[in-house]
Amino acid sequence: MIDFEIAELEVANQFAQLLNPRVDFATPYTFYYDETNNIKTFYVRENDFNYTFTANFVLGGLLHQGAVPDVQPLIDSFKLQKTAKEVKFKHIAFGDFLDCLKSQKLNLFFRFLKDSNLYVHYSSLNILYWSVVDIVDSAIMNSETAMRLGPGFDSRLKNDLYKLCRLEIDAVIQLFYAFEYPNVKPVKIGDFIEALSNVFEAYLPLPEFHFGLESLRQILKESKKNGKLAFVMDEEDYVLLADLTHFYLRPIYSFKNSTHIFDNEDSIREALGGYRMLDNGVEFQNYSFVDSQENQLTQLSDIFIGFMGKYTNYRNTRTMEEIKADIDSFSALQLENLKLFIDIINKSDQKNPAFLHATDSYEEVMKFGNLCEIIAKK
């Protein structure tokens, strides 16, 4: 068993509170969890990845402060078949994101959340973004100039590299496989950088890419001289994401005064069971597992997280121009459901921005803000 001392990690919470005084990790809440796109392990093969990368892994669900709210009226309103032992997302909506927005039952769910004292929370991981950002962090470590330019510069480079990889995904897959990424051997660092820079070539003249990719290309030249990319060496061949345990641990230690209730799944129970949680040396356990059939808020969390999975897949595979065109063709119900979804996210953000956590590119995250602007005009 691994002793996991959370006191050493609280500096990240303090930094988040400095950036946004509304961030609150101290107030006790009750969090309910489900997950979607739990890939277990993500690795590169000769011609593809072992799992689709277009939808984010999302962990989260509903939460409340104080007494457990009565959600029986909502569940009754779904009018499920008597044979259904519990409410699942598949009972509420099905199909892709646009199809889900046509669901009247989803409308009932969103209306209830908006008007209740329930909030939503999530940790959302863009799998492709996670897989490539270590290249940027490694390159910046080798450049004194780049290290002085701050997090905004880092984010710009990471965002542009992610966008490039989305556009040139087949070439990137072949490159990663050829160099056993993320375990590039020291003797191949120069060749890896050269091959990656060649993928940049056609995009360098484009205004949206020029600054980010040209900056990255220049600092990668320093890494080539150095012969080192620290975060994509000494790893396991081809394995881009070994497991997701940290993403389950993060809300547990971030909201240490809260109660965390997970759906009963053996792999998650086993993963978390490998850690003994310590706060300044004192052991604590603020999480438990339940059978979803016996916990209505866990069932409702499945609905929200199922929809979040559909949303991230849609968002990650559409340009804003395509999204605008889709919205222009929406039915009244689709438009209302999207408005309600936005309202629920904003309601939770207003309550506590720490409820919503994303490891994602600026490009994808900002699409939500763009959505808000489009919907506000409808």
DRENLUMRO-766434 format. One record per residue (C-alpha): x, y, z. Coordinates in pm, whole numbers. Layout:
% residues N
(atom (X Y Z))
...
END
This chain:
% residues 378
(atom (0 0 0))
(atom (122 350 -90))
(atom (106 629 168))
(atom (-46 931 -8))
(atom (29 1253 182))
(atom (-212 1522 66))
(atom (-57 1809 266))
(atom (220 1826 7))
(atom (-38 1881 -269))
(atom (-237 2163 -112))
(atom (-14 2427 -270))
(atom (-205 2362 -596))
(atom (-534 2441 -420))
(atom (-386 2757 -271))
(atom (-267 2869 -614))
(atom (-614 2806 -761))
(atom (-767 3019 -485))
(atom (-523 3300 -556))
(atom (-628 3298 -921))
(atom (-998 3290 -832))
(atom (-1112 3383 -477))
(atom (-1446 3206 -537))
(atom (-1271 2870 -544))
(atom (-1364 2680 -227))
(atom (-1215 2346 -125))
(atom (-1300 2373 247))
(atom (-1681 2361 256))
(atom (-1812 2005 301))
(atom (-2023 1871 15))
(atom (-2147 1527 -86))
(atom (-2021 1425 -430))
(atom (-2168 1140 -635))
(atom (-1968 986 -919))
(atom (-1998 798 -1240))
(atom (-1763 793 -1538))
(atom (-1768 761 -1915))
(atom (-1502 658 -2165))
(atom (-1298 486 -1895))
(atom (-1021 367 -2124))
(atom (-812 198 -1850))
(atom (-493 221 -2062))
(atom (-425 424 -2376))
(atom (-145 321 -2610))
(atom (-32 361 -2969))
(atom (-28 75 -3217))
(atom (125 58 -3563))
(atom (-163 226 -3743))
(atom (-393 355 -3470))
(atom (-456 391 -3098))
(atom (-617 114 -2895))
(atom (-916 337 -2818))
(atom (-1089 635 -2976))
(atom (-945 966 -2859))
(atom (-1224 1197 -2975))
(atom (-1435 1175 -2657))
(atom (-1295 1283 -2321))
(atom (-1272 1060 -2017))
(atom (-1515 1227 -1776))
(atom (-1549 1149 -1406))
(atom (-1815 1329 -1206))
(atom (-2185 1363 -1144))
(atom (-2411 1547 -903))
(atom (-2341 1701 -564))
(atom (-2519 1883 -285))
(atom (-2451 2067 36))
(atom (-2628 1956 354))
(atom (-2924 1717 352))
(atom (-2988 1478 65))
(atom (-3251 1633 -167))
(atom (-3563 1442 -266))
(atom (-3525 1334 -629))
(atom (-3811 1083 -634))
(atom (-4044 1326 -818))
(atom (-3788 1353 -1099))
(atom (-3746 976 -1126))
(atom (-4124 930 -1127))
(atom (-4154 1184 -1409))
(atom (-3941 963 -1636))
(atom (-4219 701 -1635))
(atom (-3973 415 -1683))
(atom (-4087 59 -1740))
(atom (-4150 -131 -1419))
(atom (-3879 -378 -1517))
(atom (-3610 -106 -1497))
(atom (-3420 -159 -1174))
(atom (-3249 180 -1192))
(atom (-3231 494 -1404))
(atom (-2952 493 -1665))
(atom (-2854 747 -1928))
(atom (-2968 504 -2199))
(atom (-3324 530 -2060))
(atom (-3320 909 -2094))
(atom (-3147 978 -2426))
(atom (-2968 788 -2702))
(atom (-2777 848 -3023))
(atom (-2517 1117 -3074))
(atom (-2510 1456 -2901))
(atom (-2756 1616 -3142))
(atom (-2997 1323 -3107))
(atom (-2974 1336 -2727))
(atom (-3083 1700 -2732))
(atom (-3413 1584 -2885))
(atom (-3506 1395 -2567))
(atom (-3805 1513 -2363))
(atom (-3683 1310 -2066))
(atom (-3348 1488 -2081))
(atom (-3545 1812 -2069))
(atom (-3714 1696 -1747))
(atom (-3374 1608 -1600))
(atom (-3214 1942 -1692))
(atom (-3514 2144 -1569))
(atom (-3504 1966 -1234))
(atom (-3129 2026 -1192))
(atom (-3160 2392 -1279))
(atom (-3436 2453 -1024))
(atom (-3300 2234 -744))
(atom (-3021 2273 -489))
(atom (-2819 2013 -679))
(atom (-2502 2102 -868))
(atom (-2281 1918 -1116))
(atom (-1910 1843 -1101))
(atom (-1663 1683 -1336))
(atom (-1300 1608 -1411))
(atom (-1266 1596 -1789))
(atom (-956 1460 -1962))
(atom (-884 1517 -2330))
(atom (-688 1200 -2402))
(atom (-503 1323 -2709))
(atom (-411 1653 -2544))
(atom (-275 1465 -2241))
(atom (-69 1244 -2474))
(atom (118 1526 -2649))
(atom (169 1809 -2398))
(atom (477 1646 -2244))
(atom (660 1729 -2567))
(atom (606 2099 -2499))
(atom (695 2077 -2130))
(atom (1013 1885 -2217))
(atom (1118 2138 -2480))
(atom (1056 2436 -2250))
(atom (1276 2278 -1982))
(atom (1565 2294 -2228))
(atom (1516 2664 -2308))
(atom (1598 2936 -2054))
(atom (1417 3193 -2269))
(atom (1101 2984 -2294))
(atom (1099 2916 -1919))
(atom (1079 3289 -1852))
(atom (774 3339 -2074))
(atom (522 3190 -1831))
(atom (215 2965 -1843))
(atom (37 3162 -2116))
(atom (321 3083 -2356))
(atom (314 2715 -2254))
(atom (-60 2695 -2313))
(atom (-34 2852 -2658))
(atom (227 2599 -2768))
(atom (32 2306 -2624))
(atom (-288 2422 -2788))
(atom (-129 2458 -3130))
(atom (49 2123 -3105))
(atom (-283 1958 -3011))
(atom (-459 2124 -3307))
(atom (-182 2006 -3539))
(atom (-207 1650 -3408))
(atom (-584 1650 -3462))
(atom (-532 1750 -3825))
(atom (-237 1517 -3888))
(atom (-342 1230 -3666))
(atom (-233 953 -3905))
(atom (117 1099 -3940))
(atom (138 1151 -3564))
(atom (37 790 -3493))
(atom (305 662 -3730))
(atom (561 895 -3573))
(atom (476 785 -3219))
(atom (491 418 -3312))
(atom (821 453 -3499))
(atom (989 617 -3200))
(atom (818 406 -2929))
(atom (670 726 -2787))
(atom (657 826 -2504))
(atom (982 637 -2447))
(atom (1204 799 -2709))
(atom (1554 662 -2673))
(atom (1840 912 -2619))
(atom (2008 823 -2948))
(atom (1683 894 -3136))
(atom (1589 1229 -2979))
(atom (1732 1426 -3270))
(atom (1555 1211 -3527))
(atom (1228 1236 -3335))
(atom (1248 1616 -3324))
(atom (1334 1631 -3693))
(atom (1041 1407 -3786))
(atom (799 1604 -3568))
(atom (920 1935 -3713))
(atom (857 1800 -4062))
(atom (490 1750 -3969))
(atom (482 2124 -3877))
(atom (615 2236 -4214))
(atom (296 2290 -4413))
(atom (127 2478 -4126))
(atom (400 2729 -4044))
(atom (282 2992 -4298))
(atom (-75 2986 -4163))
(atom (-151 3281 -3928))
(atom (-338 3069 -3671))
(atom (-42 2831 -3637))
(atom (265 3041 -3715))
(atom (352 3181 -3373))
(atom (290 2863 -3173))
(atom (448 2610 -3407))
(atom (742 2830 -3505))
(atom (815 2897 -3136))
(atom (794 2527 -3059))
(atom (1016 2442 -3354))
(atom (1282 2685 -3232))
(atom (1291 2556 -2875))
(atom (1289 2198 -3003))
(atom (1614 2286 -3182))
(atom (1764 2355 -2838))
(atom (1639 2017 -2720))
(atom (1801 1856 -3023))
(atom (2137 2006 -2925))
(atom (2074 1898 -2567))
(atom (1979 1545 -2676))
(atom (1702 1526 -2419))
(atom (1323 1551 -2388))
(atom (1279 1470 -2020))
(atom (911 1380 -2009))
(atom (901 1155 -2316))
(atom (1196 939 -2215))
(atom (1233 664 -1956))
(atom (866 570 -1985))
(atom (698 253 -2110))
(atom (711 198 -2486))
(atom (389 308 -2662))
(atom (189 365 -2339))
(atom (45 717 -2345))
(atom (-175 680 -2038))
(atom (-101 395 -1798))
(atom (-406 431 -1574))
(atom (-658 684 -1446))
(atom (-611 642 -1072))
(atom (-487 997 -1018))
(atom (-806 1136 -1168))
(atom (-1005 952 -903))
(atom (-770 1062 -626))
(atom (-767 1431 -719))
(atom (-1120 1527 -604))
(atom (-1082 1309 -294))
(atom (-780 1500 -168))
(atom (-882 1838 -311))
(atom (-1216 1829 -126))
(atom (-1084 1650 180))
(atom (-1369 1775 405))
(atom (-1633 1638 170))
(atom (-1791 1295 125))
(atom (-1729 1115 -205))
(atom (-1960 835 -317))
(atom (-1853 619 -612))
(atom (-2047 367 -814))
(atom (-1938 18 -714))
(atom (-1678 -94 -966))
(atom (-1407 -345 -877))
(atom (-1127 -183 -1078))
(atom (-1179 158 -915))
(atom (-1216 9 -569))
(atom (-892 -185 -620))
(atom (-705 118 -754))
(atom (-807 347 -468))
(atom (-755 68 -217))
(atom (-386 73 -302))
(atom (-348 413 -132))
(atom (-358 509 235))
(atom (-473 872 247))
(atom (-283 1088 496))
(atom (-332 1450 600))
(atom (-17 1562 784))
(atom (45 1201 877))
(atom (-309 1131 999))
(atom (-500 867 802))
(atom (-845 956 672))
(atom (-1100 805 436))
(atom (-1369 1032 295))
(atom (-1496 808 15))
(atom (-1715 499 -17))
(atom (-1872 276 -281))
(atom (-2241 204 -334))
(atom (-2453 -15 -556))
(atom (-2609 231 -798))
(atom (-2943 47 -776))
(atom (-2960 157 -413))
(atom (-2858 521 -463))
(atom (-3072 752 -675))
(atom (-2814 1032 -696))
(atom (-2557 788 -832))
(atom (-2810 689 -1098))
(atom (-2874 1054 -1188))
(atom (-2498 1110 -1204))
(atom (-2489 845 -1478))
(atom (-2729 1062 -1682))
(atom (-2521 1377 -1649))
(atom (-2187 1209 -1716))
(atom (-2330 1011 -2007))
(atom (-2441 1338 -2163))
(atom (-2101 1498 -2091))
(atom (-1935 1217 -2284))
(atom (-2161 1287 -2584))
(atom (-2089 1660 -2555))
(atom (-1709 1624 -2549))
(atom (-1712 1391 -2849))
(atom (-1927 1638 -3043))
(atom (-1720 1940 -2939))
(atom (-1385 1773 -3013))
(atom (-1487 1676 -3364))
(atom (-1653 1999 -3481))
(atom (-1530 2346 -3568))
(atom (-1719 2644 -3429))
(atom (-1850 2712 -3780))
(atom (-1998 2361 -3793))
(atom (-2142 2398 -3442))
(atom (-2306 2730 -3536))
(atom (-2459 2569 -3845))
(atom (-2599 2283 -3634))
(atom (-2754 2523 -3382))
(atom (-2917 2722 -3661))
(atom (-3106 2406 -3759))
(atom (-3211 2307 -3404))
(atom (-3568 2231 -3309))
(atom (-3719 2425 -3018))
(atom (-3657 2128 -2786))
(atom (-3292 2091 -2889))
(atom (-3235 2461 -2834))
(atom (-3402 2454 -2492))
(atom (-3203 2150 -2380))
(atom (-2875 2309 -2485))
(atom (-2970 2629 -2300))
(atom (-3052 2429 -1988))
(atom (-2722 2238 -2009))
(atom (-2534 2569 -2028))
(atom (-2736 2710 -1737))
(atom (-2656 2407 -1520))
(atom (-2283 2432 -1591))
(atom (-2285 2807 -1520))
(atom (-2492 2760 -1204))
(atom (-2233 2513 -1072))
(atom (-1944 2737 -1174))
(atom (-2104 3029 -989))
(atom (-2144 2815 -677))
(atom (-1783 2697 -687))
(atom (-1549 2700 -990))
(atom (-1357 2411 -832))
(atom (-1647 2179 -917))
(atom (-1543 2188 -1285))
(atom (-1195 2062 -1372))
(atom (-1059 2004 -1722))
(atom (-727 1882 -1856))
(atom (-784 2005 -2207))
(atom (-672 2239 -2480))
(atom (-764 2606 -2483))
(atom (-916 2545 -2825))
(atom (-1171 2296 -2691))
(atom (-1242 2461 -2355))
(atom (-1323 2796 -2518))
(atom (-1591 2637 -2733))
(atom (-1818 2637 -2427))
(atom (-1782 3015 -2397))
(atom (-1857 3047 -2767))
(atom (-2164 2828 -2719))
(atom (-2285 3058 -2441))
(atom (-2256 3359 -2672))
(atom (-2441 3188 -2956))
(atom (-2723 3064 -2734))
(atom (-2760 3404 -2564))
(atom (-2859 3549 -2903))
(atom (-3124 3285 -2971))
END
